């Protein structure tokens, strides 16, 4: 009887430990699900960083057009876009 009890306790403890470790591998702060979520967040942040770098380069280029050597064509484009300004005998169509 004592022998069967020892065998059952060993099986019970080993199955409990196995379940405990499997649960901790899958869940928790350093688990598999957390890893996959953090991987997705990293991918989104890299995409956002790429878009911000691209926008920053575009703004730097536009700023250089207005500050270093004044680009009159770019200024004319800005005036036309912002103030709906046109030249004489020119029709402006606004499309939505």
matplotlib code that plots the C-alpha trace (Angstrom):
import matplotlib.pyplot as plt

x = [0.0, 2.8, 4.5, 1.4, 1.0, 4.6, 4.2, 1.0, 2.6, 5.5, 3.1, 1.0, 4.0, 5.6, 2.4, 1.8, 5.3, 4.9, 1.7, 3.2, 6.2, 4.1, 1.7, 4.7, 6.3, 3.1, 1.9, 3.4, 5.6, 8.3, 6.0, 5.3, 2.1, 3.9, 6.8, 4.5, 2.7, 5.9, 7.1, 4.0, 4.5, 8.1, 7.0, 4.4, 6.9, 9.5, 6.8, 5.9, 9.6, 10.0, 7.0, 8.3, 11.7, 10.2, 8.0, 11.0, 13.1, 10.2, 9.8, 13.6, 13.5, 10.5, 12.3, 15.4, 13.3, 12.1, 15.3, 18.6, 17.9, 14.4, 12.6, 10.0, 8.2, 7.7, 6.4, 4.0, 2.7, 2.2, 0.3, -1.9, -2.7, -3.3, -4.9, -6.5, -4.7, -4.5, -3.1, -5.1, -7.4, -6.9, -9.8, -9.5, -11.5, -11.8, -12.2, -13.3]
y = [0.0, 2.4, 1.5, 2.4, 5.7, 6.6, 5.8, 7.8, 10.8, 10.7, 10.7, 13.4, 15.7, 15.1, 15.8, 19.0, 20.2, 19.5, 21.4, 24.3, 24.6, 24.3, 27.0, 29.3, 28.7, 29.8, 32.6, 35.2, 38.2, 36.1, 33.5, 32.6, 34.7, 37.7, 37.2, 37.1, 40.2, 42.1, 41.0, 42.5, 45.7, 45.9, 45.5, 48.2, 50.6, 49.9, 50.7, 53.9, 54.9, 54.4, 56.7, 59.3, 59.3, 59.6, 62.5, 64.2, 64.0, 65.4, 68.3, 69.0, 69.1, 71.5, 73.6, 73.8, 75.0, 77.9, 78.8, 78.1, 79.1, 80.5, 78.3, 80.5, 77.6, 76.0, 79.2, 79.6, 76.1, 76.8, 80.1, 78.3, 75.5, 77.5, 80.6, 79.3, 82.0, 81.9, 84.0, 86.3, 84.5, 81.2, 79.1, 77.2, 74.0, 72.7, 68.9, 67.1]
z = [0.0, 0.9, -2.4, -4.5, -2.6, -3.3, -7.0, -7.2, -5.5, -7.9, -10.9, -9.3, -8.6, -11.9, -13.8, -11.7, -12.4, -16.1, -16.3, -14.3, -16.6, -19.7, -18.4, -17.6, -21.0, -22.8, -20.6, -18.4, -19.0, -20.8, -22.3, -25.9, -26.3, -24.8, -27.2, -30.2, -29.0, -28.5, -31.9, -33.5, -31.5, -32.7, -36.3, -36.0, -34.4, -37.1, -39.7, -37.9, -37.6, -41.3, -42.1, -39.7, -41.2, -44.6, -43.5, -41.8, -45.0, -47.0, -44.6, -44.6, -48.4, -48.4, -45.8, -47.9, -50.8, -48.7, -46.9, -48.7, -52.3, -52.7, -55.2, -56.9, -58.5, -55.1, -53.6, -56.5, -55.9, -52.2, -53.0, -55.5, -53.1, -49.9, -51.3, -54.5, -56.3, -60.1, -62.9, -65.2, -67.6, -65.7, -64.5, -61.2, -60.7, -57.1, -57.0, -53.9]

ax = plt.figure().add_subplot(projection="3d")
ax.plot(x, y, z, "-o")
ax.set_aspect("equal")
plt.show()
